[in-house]
Amino acid sequence: MNRVERLVDGSVPLRSWLENARGMTPAATAAAVFDRALDTVIRKSTGEPDPEPDG
C-alpha cells in the first residue's frame, strides 16, 4: 500500500483498507483513530487542503 498510490481503476488501496477496518471496529475510541486516518488519506488523495487548526 505504501508503493501504490492508486490502482488502475483509480481507487486508493489505503483508503479501502481503512474503510474496511473502520467497518469492523465496534469500539468508538478505536473507530475514531481510523476515522482520522481515513480523513487524512481522503484529503491527500483528492488534493484537499488540511483544515486550519482551531484557535
N, C-alpha and C positions, 0 to 999 in steps of 0.2 A: 504494500500500500504506500510505502514511502517513495517508491521509484516511479509509480504510475499515477500521474495526476488525474487523468481522465481515460476512460475506456473508449473504444471505437464508437459506442452508442452515445457518448457524451456524459455518461454517469461518472460520479466521483466515488471510487471504492471506499474511501474512509467515511464518507457521508453515509453510504449504505450500511457499513458496519456499525456506525454509531446509532443509526436509526433502529437497526435490529437489536442492538444491545439495550437501547433505551426501552424498547417494547417488551423486553424480557426482564426488566428491573422493576420490581414492585416497591422497593424502599424509596421514599421520597428524597432522602439525602443523597443516595447513590444516583437516582434518576437526575437530580439537579446537576451532578457532575457531567453526565452525558449530555444534558441539555446545553450546558455552557460550551462544551467541546463542539457539539453539533452546530451551535450558533456561530462559533469561530470558523469552522470549516465552510459553512454556507456563505458567510461573508467573504472569506478569502476566495472561494471558487467562483463567486458571482461578481467580485470586484467592488463590493460594497465597502465603504469606509468603516473603520471602527467607530463605535459610538463614543461621544465625548464623555469623559468622566463627570459624575455629579459633584458639584461643589468645588 
